Each structure stands twice: as structure tokens, then as C-alpha cells.
Amino acid sequence: MLIGLFIGLLFGFFLQRGQFCFVSGFRIIYTQRNFRFLTALLIAVSIQSIGFFSLSGLDLITIPNTPMPLLATLIGGLLFGIGMVLANCCASGGWFRTGEGAVGSWIALICFALTMAATQTGALKQWINPLLLETTTLDNIYNTFNLSPWILVTVLVLITVVMIVYHIKHPRYQFPQEPTTALIPHRIFTKHWHPFTAAVWIGLLGVLAWLVSEQYGRSYGYGVAVPTANVVQYIVIGQQRYLNWGSYFVLGILLGSFIAAKLSGEFEIRLPEPKAILQRMLGGVIMGIGASLAGGCTITNALVSTAYFSWQGWLATLMIMIGCWLTSVLVKPTQCRI
């Protein structure tokens, strides 16, 4: 199980060094028409997609084909997008921002964890389950259209390549005094990595994460929402089943981010404004309800499920973006470099 901690540590390190933030990344698509983060996300998804279907072809992993609860996915994705703007972090962001010393993210993360635990085994389960049981026949996109998944992989990779070329050539997306084509992180602890650099490492690690976790009977790659709930459940109930690969993984994110922030001199205890505390708490609760309905958070849906072309992953990601954009109109954004 400790291998989950190590992979989580690397994941947290990459998130912190690349400032891989879904909140600001999705928000600037609408507010600035800036697609840098979206392109980075597509890079990570494309790498995982190639890796997942290659490993599946070798019978080393099993790709899920779980029927989608359509209404729950749409509502959950929208709620999660709203919640992450209010909290100013998503679930993974809560872990890695806490590792940097952000107390506001720590508050949001605790509320998210408690809410997720309540939807899994607590008082909110009876309200969530009926929506989750209303499933459709939709599972993975290639199954719906009776296609080879490699056709979709090819289309995804081609779109990603076009986006990369556009960003390399367009002067708007150049980092000052740094070529955007650099994919090997230099000066690891003195400056943030280019988002594309972080995306490459996150994608490669995602393939390894699935392969390794499969050996422990867990047929999935990265996962944050349910493992976060498991941490709370283990602390409260003490049952060994909650101390699993996933819970070690999310604890590793915290540790990896802390190491990266400490070595780069970026660790700093940062307190939120008093008036923002209730907003962060509310955001964490709404994210927890949203993630339980949508089958996971941004990591599960936007980073992993999209890579194996799950209908739920793509639809939930779209609804998360819409919720993020709608809320960004009403809530003043907090700066977060990507």
C-alpha cells in the first residue's frame, strides 16, 4: 500500500511545481479566452489514453464500463464547478495548496472530506443514492458508437498536437524569457515548471498509477474524492479497509506538495480573510455533494475518465466548467498562477 503514498508524493510534487490548478485553469478559459491550462490538461489526458489502452490490450489493466447516471452527473458536475470557485480550490487543489501552507484550502478540504464521508456512509447517503441508481445505458463513448477506442485516441492526440503548436507559435502564451518548447524541467526548485512540462509528468505517472494500483485489486488510476472520504472514515471508525491504496495516495499529495514548496522556498502559512472562511466552507460542502453525484472530482472526471472516453467523465467535466464559469461571474477571483 505504501506505493500509493509514493505515487501520491510524486503527483503532489508535480502539481505544486506546475501550479496545476483546475480552478484558475478553467476560469481563465471564460474570463480571458486563455486555453493554456486546457492544452496542458489535454496533454496529460492524451498520454494516459495511449497508456491505458495499450495496457488494456496487453491484459494488464481493466477499463471500467460502468453505466452513467445522467441526471446525477449533470447536477453533480455543475455543483462541483460552483463549489470549487467558492472554495478557490478543487479536491486535488485542496491537498496540494494545503501542502503549500494555504489555511483557506485546508478549511475547504476538511469540509469537502466530511461531506464526502457523509455521502458515502453517513447522513447524506440516503439523499444521494436515489439519483445514482437512475442509470442509463451509456458507459464509454466507443461502446456507444461501436468504434475502436484507438480511433478516439487518434482524434484526441491530433487535437492536442494542434493546440500545442498553436500555443508554441502564439506570442500571447510565451512565458517571459523562457521558451515554451522546453519540456525538461530545469531549475526545478527556483521557478515553476511550464504547465506542459507538468502535464507530461502527470500523464506518465497516471499510467503507472493505474498499472500499480491494479495489483492491489483497484482498477483505476488517480482518484481523490472517495480516498479523501476514506481518510476521514479511517480516523473516525478505525476500520482497516479505509486505510487503502487511495487514502495513502491523497496523503502522499500533501507530503509531495509540502516537500516541493519547502525546497523551493514557497511554503508559507497563508490565512484567508475572515469573510472568506464561510465561503470556503460552503464551497467545500458543495464540492463534496457534487463529487458524490458526478462520480468524482476534477481528477477522476477531467483527468482520468476522459482518458478512457467515459461519457460520465466528459459530461461531468463540461458541467464542472459551466458551473465554474457561472460562479466566476458572481465571485471575485483569487489570483492563482498556473
C-alpha atoms as one frame of an Amber mdcrd trajectory, in Angstrom:
protein
   0.000   0.000   0.000   2.900   2.366   0.635   3.492   2.523  -3.121   0.278
   4.578  -3.205   1.912   7.056  -0.834   4.967   7.302  -3.092   2.925   7.849
  -6.263   0.817  10.421  -4.422   4.011  12.145  -3.289   5.200  12.438  -6.898
   1.766  13.620  -8.009   1.689  16.322  -5.324   5.213  17.359  -6.292   4.224
  17.729  -9.957   1.015  19.618  -9.100   2.899  22.101  -6.940   5.796  22.654
  -9.305   3.477  23.120 -12.288   0.836  25.008 -10.271  -1.647  22.667 -11.960
  -4.782  24.406 -10.712  -8.164  23.430 -12.180  -9.982  26.423 -10.665  -7.913
  29.148 -12.312  -7.277  26.979 -15.374 -10.979  26.520 -16.125 -11.861  30.070
 -15.070  -9.489  31.823 -17.486 -10.946  29.899 -20.411 -14.056  32.049 -19.918
 -12.650  35.253 -18.447  -9.528  35.621 -20.625 -10.096  33.220 -23.530  -6.819
  31.632 -22.411  -6.521  27.926 -23.256  -3.067  27.199 -21.831  -4.335  25.038
 -18.976  -6.830  23.250 -21.216  -3.981  22.344 -23.556  -1.880  21.109 -20.631
  -4.828  19.015 -19.467  -5.227  17.531 -22.957  -1.532  16.590 -22.946  -1.922
  14.670 -19.682  -5.166  13.054 -20.862  -3.660  12.044 -24.237  -0.623  10.414
 -22.623  -2.844   8.493 -20.234  -5.215   7.488 -23.030  -2.395   5.933 -25.045
  -1.063   4.229 -21.926  -4.415   2.931 -20.676  -5.484   1.310 -23.922  -2.002
  -0.089 -24.521  -2.019  -1.728 -21.086  -5.583  -2.914 -21.612  -4.572  -4.516
 -24.917  -1.884  -6.418 -23.022  -4.460  -7.504 -20.406  -2.540  -5.684 -17.682
  -5.434  -3.409 -16.643  -9.216  -3.457 -16.949 -11.010  -0.409 -18.382 -14.277
   0.294 -16.491 -17.562   0.397 -18.408 -19.951   1.485 -15.667 -23.375   2.786
 -16.802 -23.760   6.520 -16.241 -26.426   8.124 -14.013 -27.146  11.029 -16.369
 -29.073  13.398 -14.086 -26.685  12.861 -11.180 -23.702  13.511 -13.456 -25.113
  16.764 -14.819 -26.212  18.109 -11.430 -23.079  16.887  -9.669 -20.701  18.386
 -12.214 -22.473  21.744 -12.049 -22.394  21.750  -8.243 -18.741  20.791  -8.154
 -17.850  23.646 -10.511 -19.756  26.092  -8.308 -18.187  24.727  -5.156 -14.599
  24.833  -6.353 -14.867  28.529  -7.241 -16.330  29.317  -3.806 -13.612  27.231
  -2.144 -10.938  28.603  -4.517  -9.614  25.050  -4.898 -10.813  21.701  -6.143
 -10.243  18.445  -4.250  -6.686  17.885  -5.509  -6.020  21.604  -5.158  -7.148
  21.396  -1.544  -4.474  18.789  -0.841  -1.600  20.436  -2.687  -2.453  24.013
  -1.616  -2.592  22.810   1.993   0.912  21.439   1.463   1.974  24.954   0.463
   0.583  26.358   3.715  -2.756  27.744   2.498  -5.078  27.592   5.513  -8.109
  28.507   3.386  -7.584  25.397   1.257  -7.179  23.333   4.424 -10.576  24.580
   5.638 -12.222  23.808   2.288 -10.572  20.376   2.179 -11.857  19.410   5.638
 -15.415  20.420   4.690 -15.113  18.524   1.425 -13.803  15.414   3.194 -16.543
  15.440   5.828 -19.252  15.929   3.200 -17.869  13.150   1.014 -17.778  10.813
   4.011 -21.394  11.729   4.810 -22.466  10.870   1.256 -20.600   7.554   1.325
 -21.594   6.118   4.687 -23.310   8.902   6.622 -26.439  11.009   6.818 -26.356
  12.241   3.201 -26.207   8.773   1.648 -29.999   8.352   1.576 -30.340  11.594
  -0.379 -27.594  10.830  -2.889 -28.231   7.161  -3.669 -31.620   7.519  -5.437
 -30.073   9.746  -8.113 -27.098   7.422  -8.519 -29.398   4.445  -9.110 -31.118
   6.124 -12.083 -28.578   4.897 -14.628 -28.645   4.930 -18.427 -27.178   2.502
 -20.948 -24.305   4.922 -21.647 -20.888   3.851 -20.379 -17.902   4.562 -22.654
 -18.180   6.572 -25.865 -16.540   3.969 -28.115 -19.001   1.329 -26.898 -21.962
   3.583 -27.688 -20.840   4.106 -31.294 -19.292   0.650 -31.690 -15.862   2.082
 -32.507 -12.334   1.009 -31.776 -11.098   3.139 -28.857  -7.935   3.799 -30.866
  -9.955   5.929 -33.303 -10.871   8.232 -30.425  -7.307   8.145 -29.104  -6.040
   9.272 -32.520  -8.560  12.133 -32.693  -7.661  13.221 -29.144  -3.924  13.198
 -29.889  -4.377  15.164 -33.129  -6.426  17.848 -31.330  -3.783  18.025 -28.602
  -0.952  18.414 -31.134  -2.827  21.236 -32.892  -3.312  23.019 -29.559   0.362
  22.609 -28.646   1.539  24.039 -31.983  -0.848  26.965 -31.612   0.491  27.773
 -28.155   4.107  27.483 -29.217   3.604  29.895 -32.108   1.258  32.404 -30.495
   3.173  35.159 -28.641   0.386  35.538 -26.095   1.309  32.249 -24.445   5.049
  32.790 -24.076   6.421  32.836 -20.567   8.801  35.810 -20.119  12.385  34.887
 -21.009  11.556  31.183 -21.280  10.883  29.166 -24.447   7.572  27.322 -24.364
   9.118  24.333 -26.101  11.168  23.347 -23.049   9.779  20.065 -21.716  12.577
  19.128 -19.317  12.217  20.998 -16.011  15.374  22.976 -15.362  15.974  24.905
 -12.188  13.489  22.547 -10.521  13.225  24.451  -7.261  13.861  28.018  -8.344
  10.889  28.588 -10.620   7.597  26.982 -11.562   7.549  24.496 -14.387   5.848
  25.272 -17.647   2.299  23.775 -17.485   3.102  21.486 -20.431   6.085  20.078
 -18.557   3.959  19.282 -15.531   1.293  17.766 -17.790   3.771  15.326 -19.368
   4.936  14.055 -15.985   1.384  13.907 -14.605   0.265  11.907 -17.641   3.126
   9.419 -17.431   2.663   8.987 -13.690  -1.070   8.453 -14.248  -0.375   5.421
 -16.439   1.964   4.000 -13.797  -0.568   4.723 -11.046  -3.229   2.616 -12.770
  -0.821  -0.233 -13.502   0.405  -0.340  -9.907  -2.992   0.058  -8.248  -4.349
  -2.782 -10.410  -2.006  -5.078  -8.496  -3.921  -4.198  -5.322  -7.322  -5.002
  -6.808  -8.109  -1.375  -7.608  -8.933  -0.985 -11.313  -8.374   2.745 -11.658
  -5.692   5.406 -11.844  -5.626   8.697  -9.936  -8.517   9.225  -7.533  -9.052
  11.902  -4.890 -12.711  12.285  -3.849 -13.506   8.853  -2.362  -9.962   8.375
  -0.961 -10.346  11.723   0.813 -13.548  10.448   2.401 -11.713   7.229   3.334
  -9.154   9.223   5.330 -11.959  10.707   7.450 -13.687   7.334   7.776 -10.484
   5.675   8.951  -9.858   8.397  11.530 -13.431   8.205  12.877 -14.273   4.499
  12.520 -10.807   2.959  12.540 -11.658   0.166  10.109  -8.605  -1.067   8.242
 -10.439  -1.178   4.892 -10.415   2.614   4.800  -6.625   2.719   5.029  -6.099
   1.669   1.429  -4.121   2.494  -1.719  -6.263   5.560  -2.405  -6.044   7.029
   1.085  -2.272   6.639   1.058  -2.274   8.328  -2.360  -4.047  11.509  -1.212
  -1.853  11.755   1.882   1.095  11.500  -0.494  -0.196  14.522  -2.435   0.002
  16.597   0.753   3.518  15.367   1.510   4.783  15.821  -2.044   3.436  19.353
  -2.297   4.951  20.247   1.079   8.372  18.957   0.002   8.213  20.859  -3.297
   7.061  24.076  -1.629   9.614  23.813   1.179  12.572  23.145  -1.106  11.573
  25.966  -3.449  11.069  28.421  -0.605   7.357  28.767  -1.411   5.962  27.255
   1.775   4.192  29.959   3.733   1.307  29.873   6.188  -1.352  31.990   4.486
  -4.547  32.874   6.340  -7.734  33.676   4.409  -9.646  36.863   5.086 -12.218
  36.268   7.861 -15.119  36.997   5.499 -13.815  34.342   3.104 -13.823  31.500
   5.649 -17.557  30.808   5.412 -17.309  30.948   1.621 -14.509  28.372   1.676
 -16.524  26.129   4.000 -19.624  26.378   1.798 -17.529  25.658  -1.270 -16.092
  22.524   0.324 -19.565  21.220   1.214 -20.950  21.890  -2.278 -17.915  20.211
  -3.850 -18.478  17.146  -1.685 -22.105  16.805  -2.777 -21.142  17.464  -6.400
 -18.343  14.899  -6.429 -20.562  12.219  -4.899 -23.170  12.745  -7.640 -20.771
  13.158 -10.558 -18.694  10.086  -9.730 -15.688  12.056  -8.564 -13.872  15.374
  -8.718 -11.824  17.055 -11.449  -9.091  14.424 -11.127 -11.443  11.477 -11.577
 -13.538  13.036 -14.324 -11.395  15.574 -16.188  -8.019  13.827 -15.893  -8.718
  10.073 -15.791 -12.225   9.220 -17.030 -11.804  11.408 -20.110  -8.685   9.390
 -20.992 -10.686   6.179 -21.417 -13.592   8.098 -23.016 -16.184   7.650 -20.313
 -19.415   9.528 -21.049 -19.557  10.466 -17.378 -16.024  11.860 -17.438 -16.598
  14.121 -20.437 -20.100  15.298 -19.437 -19.104  15.910 -15.820 -16.065  17.896
 -16.969 -18.257  20.057 -19.216 -20.680  20.722 -16.362 -17.823  21.496 -13.975
 -16.586  24.115 -16.437 -20.063  25.616 -16.797 -20.501  25.770 -13.022 -17.069
  27.370 -12.697 -17.840  29.982 -15.353 -21.273  30.885 -13.972 -19.924  31.314
 -10.445 -16.906  33.299 -11.647 -19.294  35.996 -12.862 -20.537  36.486  -9.303
 -17.460  35.724  -7.188 -14.319  37.858  -7.304 -11.458  35.529  -8.274  -8.398
  34.997  -6.107  -5.188  35.024  -8.131  -3.637  31.615  -8.739  -0.830  31.211
 -11.242  -0.931  28.170 -13.491
